Amino acid sequence: MPATESRHTPDELARLGAQIFDQQVRPALQPADDGKFVAIDVETGDYEIDEDDYTAVARLRSRRPAADMWLMQAGYPTTYRMGMGR
């Protein structure tokens, strides 16, 4: 799946993705969705949810090949953490 160059800055992607997540995705989430990945097309508002980040992105990319995407994880303030674990 080839990556496309974003038409938005990283800050714009974050703002738009969070806005769509809060307005459209969060109200539709079920308790079973906690921890799942949400791939969001920030231009159309379309999204996909899956336990696997790659699968969520691939499904959205199959419907929206030119999607400008933001990835979030339901129930977590960040999608990924970097650094040393315990």
MMTF fields as JSON, N, C-alpha, C and O atoms, coordinates in Angstrom:
{
  "mmtfVersion": "1.0.0",
  "mmtfProducer": "UNKNOWN",
  "numBonds": 343,
  "numAtoms": 344,
  "numGroups": 86,
  "numChains": 1,
  "numModels": 1,
  "chainsPerModel": [1],
  "groupsPerChain": [86],
  "chainIdList": ["A"],
  "bondAtomList": [4, 2, 8, 6, 12, 10, 16, 14, 20, 18, 24, 22, 28, 26, 32, 30, 36, 34, 40, 38, 44, 42, 48, 46, 52, 50, 56, 54, 60, 58, 64, 62, 68, 66, 72, 70, 76, 74, 80, 78, 84, 82, 88, 86, 92, 90, 96, 94, 100, 98, 104, 102, 108, 106, 112, 110, 116, 114, 120, 118, 124, 122, 128, 126, 132, 130, 136, 134, 140, 138, 144, 142, 148, 146, 152, 150, 156, 154, 160, 158, 164, 162, 168, 166, 172, 170, 176, 174, 180, 178, 184, 182, 188, 186, 192, 190, 196, 194, 200, 198, 204, 202, 208, 206, 212, 210, 216, 214, 220, 218, 224, 222, 228, 226, 232, 230, 236, 234, 240, 238, 244, 242, 248, 246, 252, 250, 256, 254, 260, 258, 264, 262, 268, 266, 272, 270, 276, 274, 280, 278, 284, 282, 288, 286, 292, 290, 296, 294, 300, 298, 304, 302, 308, 306, 312, 310, 316, 314, 320, 318, 324, 322, 328, 326, 332, 330, 336, 334, 340, 338],
  "bondOrderList": [1, 1, 1, 1, 1, 1, 1, 1, 1, 1, 1, 1, 1, 1, 1, 1, 1, 1, 1, 1, 1, 1, 1, 1, 1, 1, 1, 1, 1, 1, 1, 1, 1, 1, 1, 1, 1, 1, 1, 1, 1, 1, 1, 1, 1, 1, 1, 1, 1, 1, 1, 1, 1, 1, 1, 1, 1, 1, 1, 1, 1, 1, 1, 1, 1, 1, 1, 1, 1, 1, 1, 1, 1, 1, 1, 1, 1, 1, 1, 1, 1, 1, 1, 1, 1],
  "groupList": [{"groupName": "MET", "atomNameList": ["N", "CA", "C", "O"], "elementList": ["N", "C", "C", "O"], "formalChargeList": [0, 0, 0, 0], "bondAtomList": [1, 0, 2, 1, 3, 2], "bondOrderList": [1, 1, 2], "singleLetterCode": "M", "chemCompType": "L-PEPTIDE LINKING"}, {"groupName": "PRO", "atomNameList": ["N", "CA", "C", "O"], "elementList": ["N", "C", "C", "O"], "formalChargeList": [0, 0, 0, 0], "bondAtomList": [1, 0, 2, 1, 3, 2], "bondOrderList": [1, 1, 2], "singleLetterCode": "P", "chemCompType": "L-PEPTIDE LINKING"}, {"groupName": "ALA", "atomNameList": ["N", "CA", "C", "O"], "elementList": ["N", "C", "C", "O"], "formalChargeList": [0, 0, 0, 0], "bondAtomList": [1, 0, 2, 1, 3, 2], "bondOrderList": [1, 1, 2], "singleLetterCode": "A", "chemCompType": "L-PEPTIDE LINKING"}, {"groupName": "THR", "atomNameList": ["N", "CA", "C", "O"], "elementList": ["N", "C", "C", "O"], "formalChargeList": [0, 0, 0, 0], "bondAtomList": [1, 0, 2, 1, 3, 2], "bondOrderList": [1, 1, 2], "singleLetterCode": "T", "chemCompType": "L-PEPTIDE LINKING"}, {"groupName": "GLU", "atomNameList": ["N", "CA", "C", "O"], "elementList": ["N", "C", "C", "O"], "formalChargeList": [0, 0, 0, 0], "bondAtomList": [1, 0, 2, 1, 3, 2], "bondOrderList": [1, 1, 2], "singleLetterCode": "E", "chemCompType": "L-PEPTIDE LINKING"}, {"groupName": "SER", "atomNameList": ["N", "CA", "C", "O"], "elementList": ["N", "C", "C", "O"], "formalChargeList": [0, 0, 0, 0], "bondAtomList": [1, 0, 2, 1, 3, 2], "bondOrderList": [1, 1, 2], "singleLetterCode": "S", "chemCompType": "L-PEPTIDE LINKING"}, {"groupName": "ARG", "atomNameList": ["N", "CA", "C", "O"], "elementList": ["N", "C", "C", "O"], "formalChargeList": [0, 0, 0, 0], "bondAtomList": [1, 0, 2, 1, 3, 2], "bondOrderList": [1, 1, 2], "singleLetterCode": "R", "chemCompType": "L-PEPTIDE LINKING"}, {"groupName": "HIS", "atomNameList": ["N", "CA", "C", "O"], "elementList": ["N", "C", "C", "O"], "formalChargeList": [0, 0, 0, 0], "bondAtomList": [1, 0, 2, 1, 3, 2], "bondOrderList": [1, 1, 2], "singleLetterCode": "H", "chemCompType": "L-PEPTIDE LINKING"}, {"groupName": "ASP", "atomNameList": ["N", "CA", "C", "O"], "elementList": ["N", "C", "C", "O"], "formalChargeList": [0, 0, 0, 0], "bondAtomList": [1, 0, 2, 1, 3, 2], "bondOrderList": [1, 1, 2], "singleLetterCode": "D", "chemCompType": "L-PEPTIDE LINKING"}, {"groupName": "LEU", "atomNameList": ["N", "CA", "C", "O"], "elementList": ["N", "C", "C", "O"], "formalChargeList": [0, 0, 0, 0], "bondAtomList": [1, 0, 2, 1, 3, 2], "bondOrderList": [1, 1, 2], "singleLetterCode": "L", "chemCompType": "L-PEPTIDE LINKING"}, {"groupName": "GLY", "atomNameList": ["N", "CA", "C", "O"], "elementList": ["N", "C", "C", "O"], "formalChargeList": [0, 0, 0, 0], "bondAtomList": [1, 0, 2, 1, 3, 2], "bondOrderList": [1, 1, 2], "singleLetterCode": "G", "chemCompType": "PEPTIDE LINKING"}, {"groupName": "GLN", "atomNameList": ["N", "CA", "C", "O"], "elementList": ["N", "C", "C", "O"], "formalChargeList": [0, 0, 0, 0], "bondAtomList": [1, 0, 2, 1, 3, 2], "bondOrderList": [1, 1, 2], "singleLetterCode": "Q", "chemCompType": "L-PEPTIDE LINKING"}, {"groupName": "ILE", "atomNameList": ["N", "CA", "C", "O"], "elementList": ["N", "C", "C", "O"], "formalChargeList": [0, 0, 0, 0], "bondAtomList": [1, 0, 2, 1, 3, 2], "bondOrderList": [1, 1, 2], "singleLetterCode": "I", "chemCompType": "L-PEPTIDE LINKING"}, {"groupName": "PHE", "atomNameList": ["N", "CA", "C", "O"], "elementList": ["N", "C", "C", "O"], "formalChargeList": [0, 0, 0, 0], "bondAtomList": [1, 0, 2, 1, 3, 2], "bondOrderList": [1, 1, 2], "singleLetterCode": "F", "chemCompType": "L-PEPTIDE LINKING"}, {"groupName": "VAL", "atomNameList": ["N", "CA", "C", "O"], "elementList": ["N", "C", "C", "O"], "formalChargeList": [0, 0, 0, 0], "bondAtomList": [1, 0, 2, 1, 3, 2], "bondOrderList": [1, 1, 2], "singleLetterCode": "V", "chemCompType": "L-PEPTIDE LINKING"}, {"groupName": "LYS", "atomNameList": ["N", "CA", "C", "O"], "elementList": ["N", "C", "C", "O"], "formalChargeList": [0, 0, 0, 0], "bondAtomList": [1, 0, 2, 1, 3, 2], "bondOrderList": [1, 1, 2], "singleLetterCode": "K", "chemCompType": "L-PEPTIDE LINKING"}, {"groupName": "TYR", "atomNameList": ["N", "CA", "C", "O"], "elementList": ["N", "C", "C", "O"], "formalChargeList": [0, 0, 0, 0], "bondAtomList": [1, 0, 2, 1, 3, 2], "bondOrderList": [1, 1, 2], "singleLetterCode": "Y", "chemCompType": "L-PEPTIDE LINKING"}, {"groupName": "TRP", "atomNameList": ["N", "CA", "C", "O"], "elementList": ["N", "C", "C", "O"], "formalChargeList": [0, 0, 0, 0], "bondAtomList": [1, 0, 2, 1, 3, 2], "bondOrderList": [1, 1, 2], "singleLetterCode": "W", "chemCompType": "L-PEPTIDE LINKING"}],
  "groupTypeList": [0, 1, 2, 3, 4, 5, 6, 7, 3, 1, 8, 4, 9, 2, 6, 9, 10, 2, 11, 12, 13, 8, 11, 11, 14, 6, 1, 2, 9, 11, 1, 2, 8, 8, 10, 15, 13, 14, 2, 12, 8, 14, 4, 3, 10, 8, 16, 4, 12, 8, 4, 8, 8, 16, 3, 2, 14, 2, 6, 9, 6, 5, 6, 6, 1, 2, 2, 8, 0, 17, 9, 0, 11, 2, 10, 16, 1, 3, 3, 16, 6, 0, 10, 0, 10, 6],
  "groupIdList": [1, 2, 3, 4, 5, 6, 7, 8, 9, 10, 11, 12, 13, 14, 15, 16, 17, 18, 19, 20, 21, 22, 23, 24, 25, 26, 27, 28, 29, 30, 31, 32, 33, 34, 35, 36, 37, 38, 39, 40, 41, 42, 43, 44, 45, 46, 47, 48, 49, 50, 51, 52, 53, 54, 55, 56, 57, 58, 59, 60, 61, 62, 63, 64, 65, 66, 67, 68, 69, 70, 71, 72, 73, 74, 75, 76, 77, 78, 79, 80, 81, 82, 83, 84, 85, 86],
  "secStructList": [7, 7, 7, 7, 7, 7, 1, 1, 7, 2, 2, 2, 2, 2, 2, 2, 2, 2, 2, 2, 0, 0, 0, 0, 0, 4, 4, 4, 7, 7, 4, 4, 4, 6, 6, 7, 3, 3, 3, 3, 3, 6, 6, 6, 7, 7, 3, 3, 3, 3, 1, 1, 2, 2, 2, 2, 2, 2, 2, 2, 2, 2, 2, 7, 6, 6, 7, 7, 3, 3, 3, 3, 3, 6, 6, 7, 1, 7, 1, 7, 7, 7, 1, 7, 7, 7],
  "xCoordList": [0.857, 0.0, 0.905, 1.556, 0.965, 1.859, 1.347, 0.147, 2.266, 1.904, 1.764, 2.487, 0.837, 0.682, 1.19, 1.153, 1.659, 2.132, 0.937, -0.031, 1.0, -0.1, -0.262, 0.709, -1.51, -1.812, -1.929, -2.21, -1.712, -1.818, -0.518, 0.235, -0.273, 0.865, 0.535, -0.635, 1.54, 1.256, 0.304, -0.556, 0.448, -0.45, -1.886, -2.833, -2.042, -3.39, -4.005, -5.18, -3.209, -3.713, -4.192, -5.263, -3.399, -3.761, -5.049, -5.931, -5.155, -6.342, -7.59, -8.619, -7.493, -8.63, -9.011, -10.192, -7.996, -8.265, -8.938, -9.886, -8.464, -9.066, -10.49, -11.372, -10.706, -12.04, -13.035, -14.135, -12.648, -13.525, -13.736, -14.85, -12.666, -12.788, -13.802, -14.685, -13.684, -14.578, -16.022, -16.95, -16.221, -17.568, -18.283, -19.498, -17.537, -18.18, -17.886, -18.781, -16.629, -16.229, -16.583, -17.229, -16.168, -16.382, -17.844, -18.087, -18.834, -20.227, -20.654, -21.597, -19.965, -20.331, -19.592, -19.925, -18.603, -17.809, -18.591, -19.425, -18.298, -18.871, -17.777, -16.596, -18.139, -17.109, -16.102, -14.93, -16.544, -15.655, -14.62, -13.643, -14.82, -13.882, -12.706, -11.774, -12.717, -11.637, -10.314, -10.192, -9.34, -8.03, -7.87, -6.758, -8.956, -8.856, -8.316, -8.41, -7.753, -7.206, -8.278, -9.101, -8.251, -9.204, -8.412, -7.69, -8.553, -7.942, -9.002, -10.104, -8.654, -9.613, -9.102, -7.947, -9.972, -9.675, -10.1, -11.294, -9.151, -9.461, -10.201, -10.72, -10.256, -10.969, -12.426, -13.284, -12.718, -14.091, -14.79, -16.02, -14.016, -14.599, -14.819, -15.252, -14.531, -14.65, -13.623, -12.55, -13.962, -13.017, -13.223, -14.268, -12.222, -12.254, -11.707, -10.797, -12.268, -11.843, -11.417, -12.103, -10.278, -9.818, -8.836, -8.226, -8.691, -7.719, -6.29, -5.375, -6.098, -4.784, -4.691, -5.546, -3.665, -3.531, -3.398, -4.02, -2.597, -2.382, -3.694, -3.962, -4.501, -5.767, -6.734, -7.41, -6.805, -7.683, -7.261, -8.103, -5.966, -5.445, -5.682, -6.111, -5.414, -5.571, -7.028, -7.301, -7.961, -9.379, -9.819, -10.545, -9.371, -9.734, -9.069, -9.694, -7.815, -7.086, -7.753, -7.73, -8.342, -9.001, -10.254, -10.609, -10.919, -12.1, -11.743, -12.402, -10.697, -10.273, -8.771, -7.983, -8.363, -6.933, -6.13, -4.944, -6.747, -6.022, -6.269, -6.022, -6.754, -7.094, -5.895, -4.775, -6.158, -5.165, -5.515, -6.462, -4.748, -5.154, -4.506, -3.379, -5.288, -4.823, -5.201, -6.303, -4.298, -4.535, -4.616, -3.747, -5.67, -5.85, -6.137, -6.443, -6.031, -6.37, -7.458, -7.258, -8.607, -9.754, -9.415, -8.909, -9.706, -9.495, -8.106, -7.815, -7.231, -5.854, -5.542, -6.015, -4.745, -4.406, -3.433, -3.393, -2.65, -1.716, -1.867, -2.292, -1.516, -1.629, -0.47, -0.664, 0.742, 1.926, 2.745, 2.658, 3.544, 4.506, 5.883, 6.091, 6.814, 8.198, 9.05, 8.763, 10.083, 10.983, 11.125, 10.628, 11.811, 12.082, 10.898, 10.349, 10.521, 9.459, 10.054, 11.272, 9.204, 9.666, 9.898, 10.291],
  "yCoordList": [-1.153, 0.0, 1.216, 1.491, 1.955, 3.103, 4.253, 4.521, 4.916, 6.072, 7.28, 7.418, 8.136, 9.368, 10.516, 10.46, 11.545, 12.716, 13.481, 13.72, 13.864, 14.574, 15.966, 16.636, 16.379, 17.728, 18.687, 19.873, 18.164, 18.955, 18.857, 17.892, 19.861, 19.795, 18.781, 18.451, 18.283, 17.362, 17.97, 17.268, 19.259, 19.907, 19.958, 19.756, 20.23, 20.24, 18.852, 18.697, 17.835, 16.458, 16.106, 15.523, 16.459, 16.156, 16.873, 16.275, 18.141, 18.919, 18.375, 18.159, 18.156, 17.637, 16.224, 15.914, 15.367, 14.005, 13.962, 13.201, 14.769, 14.81, 15.353, 14.878, 16.342, 16.926, 15.89, 15.745, 15.185, 14.15, 13.029, 12.53, 12.631, 11.575, 11.978, 11.191, 13.188, 13.638, 13.8, 13.474, 14.304, 14.59, 13.396, 13.256, 12.535, 11.458, 10.069, 9.229, 9.832, 8.468, 8.141, 7.127, 8.99, 8.701, 8.366, 7.411, 9.123, 8.778, 7.405, 6.81, 6.901, 5.608, 4.43, 3.276, 4.706, 3.624, 2.841, 3.386, 1.558, 0.654, 0.312, 0.482, -0.166, -0.556, -1.561, -1.542, -2.422, -3.428, -2.793, -3.446, -1.537, -0.86, -0.245, 0.24, -0.247, 0.343, -0.328, -1.551, 0.47, -0.044, -0.322, -0.58, -0.275, -0.508, 0.738, 1.849, 0.53, 1.62, 2.183, 1.45, 3.508, 4.205, 4.991, 5.929, 4.603, 5.328, 6.277, 5.858, 7.568, 8.6, 9.342, 9.767, 9.495, 10.358, 11.762, 12.023, 12.659, 13.981, 14.877, 15.923, 14.484, 15.305, 14.89, 15.738, 13.605, 13.136, 12.757, 12.716, 12.48, 12.013, 10.513, 9.978, 9.819, 8.356, 7.767, 8.335, 6.628, 5.991, 4.484, 3.976, 3.791, 2.342, 2.046, 2.723, 1.038, 0.623, -0.835, -1.664, -1.151, -2.536, -2.695, -1.723, -3.92, -4.211, -4.041, -3.82, -4.146, -4.039, -2.72, -2.426, -1.924, -0.624, -0.744, 0.018, -1.686, -1.858, -2.215, -1.716, -3.068, -3.482, -2.304, -2.15, -1.475, -0.301, 0.633, 1.116, 0.889, 1.771, 1.151, 1.848, -0.129, -0.797, -0.779, -0.555, -1.014, -1.001, 0.393, 0.546, 1.411, 2.768, 3.128, 3.748, 2.745, 3.038, 2.327, 2.849, 1.151, 0.445, 1.194, 1.14, 1.889, 2.678, 4.082, 4.654, 4.634, 6.009, 6.021, 6.361, 5.656, 5.544, 6.822, 6.747, 7.975, 9.232, 9.853, 11.042, 9.053, 9.58, 10.222, 9.715, 11.354, 12.007, 11.545, 12.048, 10.587, 9.858, 10.318, 10.813, 10.124, 10.289, 9.005, 8.491, 8.482, 7.232, 7.513, 8.176, 7.003, 7.165, 5.796, 4.839, 5.722, 4.498, 4.835, 5.664, 4.19, 4.473, 4.207, 3.143, 5.193, 5.04, 5.397, 5.247, 5.87, 6.211, 7.629, 8.058, 8.375, 9.742, 9.795, 10.794, 8.744, 8.664, 7.3, 6.332, 7.24, 5.971, 5.042, 3.842, 5.604, 4.813, 5.511, 6.727, 4.733, 5.287, 4.854, 3.718, 5.757, 5.436, 5.545, 6.323, 4.759, 4.819, 3.46, 2.456, 3.451, 2.182, 1.791, 2.613, 0.545, 0.014, -0.529, -0.562, -0.94, -1.504, -2.973, -3.618],
  "zCoordList": [0.0, 0.0, 0.0, 1.008, -1.101, -1.166, -0.303, -0.248, 0.359, 1.159, 0.245, -0.741, 0.584, -0.17, 0.687, 1.917, 0.022, 0.751, 1.289, 0.565, 2.551, 3.183, 2.602, 2.25, 2.511, 2.055, 3.242, 3.065, 4.45, 5.671, 6.468, 6.338, 7.282, 8.196, 9.291, 9.485, 10.006, 11.121, 12.157, 12.69, 12.442, 13.402, 12.885, 13.645, 11.589, 10.996, 11.029, 11.36, 10.685, 10.738, 12.129, 12.295, 13.132, 14.519, 14.916, 15.533, 14.566, 14.92, 14.224, 14.864, 12.919, 12.162, 12.603, 12.762, 12.801, 13.242, 14.595, 14.79, 15.537, 16.875, 16.82, 17.535, 15.972, 15.834, 15.293, 15.826, 14.253, 13.686, 14.695, 14.848, 15.384, 16.383, 17.452, 17.793, 17.978, 19.054, 18.591, 19.331, 17.365, 16.889, 16.26, 16.405, 15.562, 14.807, 15.343, 15.44, 15.692, 16.051, 17.499, 17.764, 18.435, 19.857, 20.182, 20.92, 19.654, 19.966, 19.444, 19.966, 18.419, 17.827, 18.464, 18.194, 19.299, 19.89, 20.933, 21.656, 20.989, 21.981, 22.993, 22.69, 24.191, 25.163, 24.587, 24.962, 23.698, 23.097, 22.162, 21.794, 21.778, 20.884, 21.626, 20.985, 22.951, 23.721, 23.367, 23.433, 22.995, 22.614, 21.134, 20.674, 20.378, 18.936, 18.242, 18.763, 17.066, 16.269, 15.353, 14.804, 15.199, 14.346, 13.304, 13.64, 12.043, 10.929, 10.387, 10.034, 10.323, 9.94, 8.703, 8.66, 7.698, 6.562, 6.988, 7.138, 7.184, 7.732, 6.744, 7.133, 5.484, 4.501, 4.342, 4.097, 4.477, 4.279, 5.578, 5.631, 6.628, 7.883, 7.913, 8.934, 6.814, 6.801, 7.764, 7.969, 8.347, 9.262, 9.286, 8.879, 9.762, 9.959, 11.352, 11.83, 11.991, 13.329, 13.27, 12.671, 13.894, 13.955, 15.117, 15.562, 15.599, 16.659, 16.163, 16.956, 14.847, 14.232, 13.474, 12.639, 13.755, 13.106, 11.589, 10.849, 11.128, 9.693, 8.984, 7.891, 9.596, 8.99, 8.884, 7.867, 9.922, 9.877, 8.754, 7.997, 8.643, 7.59, 6.211, 5.29, 6.058, 4.759, 4.294, 3.115, 5.213, 4.833, 4.4, 3.418, 5.142, 4.744, 3.42, 2.559, 3.255, 2.007, 0.817, -0.298, 1.04, -0.072, -0.534, -1.711, 0.383, 0.02, -0.429, -1.297, 0.169, -0.092, -0.377, 0.506, -1.595, -1.904, -1.655, -1.334, -1.797, -1.613, -0.241, -0.04, 0.695, 2.022, 2.698, 2.636, 3.346, 4.192, 5.61, 6.214, 6.135, 7.334, 8.615, 8.653, 9.667, 11.046, 11.765, 11.578, 12.587, 13.298, 14.786, 15.353, 15.417, 16.861, 17.462, 16.751, 18.788, 19.489, 20.499, 21.386, 20.36, 21.21, 22.681, 23.036, 23.516, 24.947, 25.429, 26.616, 24.539, 24.905, 24.454, 23.402, 25.243, 24.834, 23.661, 22.944, 23.452, 22.322, 21.66, 22.29, 20.398, 19.678, 20.017, 20.212, 20.085, 20.375, 21.448, 21.614, 22.178, 23.136, 22.71, 22.284, 22.827, 22.489, 23.743, 24.653, 23.763, 24.919, 25.546, 25.037, 26.657, 27.328, 28.198, 28.931, 28.106, 28.954, 30.244, 30.42, 31.112, 32.378, 32.256, 33.228]
}
